[in-house]
């Protein structure tokens, strides 16, 4: 029987083989969730392949690449209280969806559960794991795991209501570090985000990606998010830290220029986070500075 609490959303573009592998895993988990795939204008036959191989999967064909906003499109159709996101190269371990839903059901102030990522094929923990497991963010006693200030979109389950209330993922950010802005808006509304050791997600990183474009987007979006939500002094400090860490090449210069060009929009949309959230962001500055998983490299 299907777990009526959960819908899984997968976004994809031009990764037919990886997508079919992920759907093979997700259609076999014991929770039997409803699955929605948004194809971001693939040219490799991904959408047709899904329609043939998985007729029970809801397929949305976008004529263009919506980036992370494709998740918003899918969530518009979700009727369950919780939505779990997958990338086309990630999948949830059997039982993990149910465990995440149980945590959300048992803790009504919890907006999201992010899982422990195991990297295929040797199943080592993702390098981000120590940072999440040892998060310095103060958490209330009821929290079932370390508190976070940002989710990992391809490995997180969220409450649908708060996701919709915050507007989902920003169309301006599009893709690449898009989770932080959404997460800060959730915690600013009083919601909590947590990491859960027992919720396991697998990641077989696709080789089909434009790494330089992802770095460009990551730099731009990190700078935008800092100035959209952080106090001015903190945003300036974050900007300096980012500029010191990026490769000194044309892609980085172009990304910074794009961030500067977007300042009029940023200043119009700027809403500084509450004091307690700002304090948490400052606690994360040192782990981010020394992180081996958050480096802007191709």
C-alpha positions in Angstrom: 0.0 0.0 0.0 1.1 3.5 -0.7 2.1 5.8 2.2 -0.4 8.5 1.7 1.7 11.1 3.4 4.5 11.3 0.8 5.0 12.5 -2.7 8.4 12.3 -4.4 9.4 15.0 -6.8 12.3 14.5 -9.3 13.6 17.1 -11.7 15.8 16.2 -14.6 17.4 17.4 -17.9 19.2 15.3 -20.4 20.1 12.5 -18.1 17.9 9.7 -19.3 20.0 6.8 -18.0 20.4 8.3 -14.6 16.8 9.3 -14.4 15.6 5.8 -15.3 17.9 4.3 -12.7 16.6 6.7 -10.0 13.0 5.9 -10.9 13.8 2.2 -10.7 14.9 2.7 -7.1 12.1 5.0 -6.1 9.3 2.9 -7.6 10.6 -0.1 -5.6 10.7 1.4 -2.1 8.2 0.0 0.4 6.5 3.4 0.9 5.2 3.3 -2.7 4.9 7.1 -2.8 3.3 9.0 -5.7 6.1 10.2 -7.9 6.1 13.4 -10.1 8.9 13.9 -12.6 9.4 17.4 -14.2 11.5 17.2 -17.4 13.3 20.5 -17.9 13.2 20.4 -21.7 15.4 17.4 -22.3 16.6 16.7 -25.8 17.7 13.1 -25.2 14.3 11.4 -25.0 14.1 11.4 -21.2 10.4 12.3 -21.1 9.4 9.7 -23.6 11.5 7.0 -21.9 9.7 7.8 -18.6 6.3 7.6 -20.2 7.1 4.2 -21.7 8.9 2.6 -18.7 6.9 4.2 -15.8 3.3 4.9 -16.9 2.3 5.3 -13.2 4.7 8.2 -12.7 3.1 11.7 -13.2 5.2 13.3 -16.0 5.3 17.1 -16.5 7.0 18.2 -19.7 8.5 21.7 -19.5 9.4 23.2 -22.8 12.3 25.0 -21.2 14.8 24.5 -18.4 13.1 25.9 -15.3 16.0 24.9 -13.0 15.0 24.4 -9.4 11.7 26.2 -10.0 10.6 22.9 -11.7 10.1 21.7 -8.1 7.6 24.5 -7.5 5.7 23.4 -10.5 5.5 19.8 -9.2 4.5 20.9 -5.7 1.5 22.7 -7.1 0.1 19.2 -7.8 1.0 17.6 -4.5 -1.9 16.6 -2.3 0.1 14.9 0.4 1.3 16.8 3.5 5.0 16.0 2.8 7.1 16.2 -0.3 10.5 14.5 -0.8 12.9 15.9 -3.4 15.2 13.8 -5.6 17.7 14.8 -8.2 18.0 12.5 -11.1 21.2 11.1 -9.7 19.9 10.6 -6.1 17.5 8.1 -4.5 16.1 7.4 -1.1 17.0 4.1 0.6 14.1 1.7 1.3 12.4 2.9 4.5 14.0 6.3 4.5 10.9 8.1 3.3 8.8 6.6 6.0 11.3 7.5 8.7 11.5 11.1 7.5 7.7 11.3 7.4 7.5 9.9 10.9 9.8 12.6 12.2 7.7 15.4 10.6 4.5 13.8 11.9 5.9 13.6 15.4 7.4 17.1 15.5 4.9 19.7 14.3 7.4 22.6 14.4 9.8 20.8 12.0 9.6 21.9 8.4 12.2 19.6 6.9 14.3 16.5 7.4 17.6 16.2 5.5 19.1 12.8 5.1 22.6 11.3 5.4 24.0 11.0 1.9 26.0 8.0 0.9 28.1 8.4 -2.3 28.0 5.6 -4.8 29.6 3.2 -5.6 31.6 2.6 -2.4 28.9 4.1 -0.1 31.2 6.5 1.7 29.6 9.5 3.5 29.3 12.7 1.5 32.0 15.2 2.6 29.2 17.5 3.8 28.2 15.0 6.4 30.5 16.0 9.3 29.3 19.6 9.0 25.7 18.5 9.3 26.2 16.0 12.0 28.2 18.5 14.1 26.1 21.6 13.3 26.7 24.3 15.8 23.1 25.7 15.6 21.4 25.6 19.0 18.4 23.3 19.0 15.5 22.8 21.3 15.3 19.6 23.4 12.6 18.1 21.2 14.6 18.2 18.0 15.2 14.7 16.6 18.6 15.6 15.2 21.1 18.5 14.7 19.5 21.8 13.6 20.3 23.2 10.2 19.9 26.6 8.5 19.8 25.1 5.0 18.5 22.0 3.4 20.1 19.9 0.7 17.3 19.8 -1.9 18.1 16.5 -3.5 18.1 14.7 -0.1 15.3 16.5 1.9 11.7 16.0 2.8 9.6 19.1 3.5 6.1 20.0 4.7 4.2 21.2 1.7 2.3 24.0 3.6 5.4 25.9 4.7 7.1 25.3 1.3 4.2 27.0 -0.5 3.8 29.8 2.1 7.4 30.9 1.5 7.0 30.7 -2.3 9.3 27.7 -2.9 12.5 28.2 -4.8 13.3 31.6 -6.2 13.0 32.0 -9.9 15.8 34.6 -9.8 18.3 32.2 -8.3 17.2 29.5 -10.7 19.6 26.8 -9.7 22.8 26.4 -7.7 22.7 27.1 -4.0 19.0 27.8 -4.3 18.2 26.0 -1.0 19.7 28.6 1.4 17.3 31.4 0.6 14.2 29.1 1.0 15.7 27.7 4.2 16.3 31.1 5.7 12.8 32.1 4.9 11.5 29.0 6.6 13.5 29.5 9.8 12.6 33.2 9.8 9.0 32.2 10.1 9.7 30.0 13.2 10.2 26.6 11.5 13.0 24.2 12.3 15.2 22.2 9.9 17.0 19.1 11.0 19.4 16.4 9.8 18.7 12.8 10.5 21.3 10.1 10.8 18.8 7.3 10.0 17.4 8.8 6.9 19.7 7.6 4.1 19.9 9.0 0.6 22.2 7.6 -2.1 24.1 9.9 -4.6 25.7 8.7 -7.8 27.1 12.0 -9.0 26.3 12.5 -12.7 29.2 13.3 -15.1 26.7 15.1 -17.3 26.9 18.6 -15.9 28.4 22.0 -16.8 30.6 22.4 -13.7 31.7 25.9 -14.7 28.2 27.1 -15.0 27.2 25.5 -11.7 30.2 27.3 -10.1 29.1 30.6 -11.7 25.6 30.2 -10.4 26.8 29.1 -7.0 29.0 32.2 -6.6 26.3 34.6 -7.8 23.5 33.0 -5.7 25.6 32.9 -2.5 26.4 36.6 -2.8 22.7 37.4 -3.6 21.4 35.4 -0.6 23.9 37.0 1.7 22.7 40.5 0.8 19.0 39.5 0.6 18.9 38.2 4.2 22.0 38.9 6.3 22.7 42.1 8.3 24.9 44.4 6.4 28.1 43.7 8.4 27.5 40.0 8.2 26.8 40.2 4.4 30.0 42.1 3.8 32.0 39.6 5.8 30.4 36.7 3.9 31.1 38.5 0.6 34.8 38.9 1.5 35.0 35.2 2.5 33.5 34.1 -0.8 35.7 36.3 -2.9 38.8 35.0 -1.2 37.8 31.4 -1.8 36.8 31.5 -5.5 39.3 30.7 -8.3 40.7 33.8 -9.9 39.4 33.3 -13.4 36.9 34.8 -15.9 34.0 32.6 -14.7 34.4 34.0 -11.1 34.7 37.6 -12.3 31.6 37.1 -14.5 29.7 35.6 -11.6 30.6 38.6 -9.3 29.7 41.0 -12.0 26.3 39.3 -12.4 25.8 39.6 -8.6 26.6 43.3 -8.7 24.2 43.8 -11.7 21.4 42.3 -9.6 21.9 44.6 -6.7 18.9 46.8 -7.5 16.6 43.7 -7.3 18.4 42.5 -4.1 18.0 45.8 -2.3 14.3 45.9 -3.3 13.7 42.4 -2.0 16.0 42.6 1.1 14.5 41.3 4.3 17.0 40.8 7.1 16.5 37.6 9.2 15.6 37.7 12.9 18.4 38.2 15.4 18.5 34.6 16.5 18.8 33.4 12.9 21.6 35.9 12.2 23.4 34.6 15.3 23.2 31.1 13.9 24.6 32.2 10.5 27.6 33.7 12.3 28.1 30.4 14.1 28.4 28.7 10.7 31.0 31.1 9.3 34.0 29.2 10.5 32.8 25.7 9.5 32.0 27.2 6.0 35.4 28.8 5.8 37.2 25.5 6.5 34.7 23.3 4.6 36.1 20.7 2.2 32.6 20.3 0.7 31.8 23.9 -0.1 34.6 25.0 -2.4 34.0 26.8 -5.7 35.9 24.5 -8.0 35.1 22.9 -11.4 
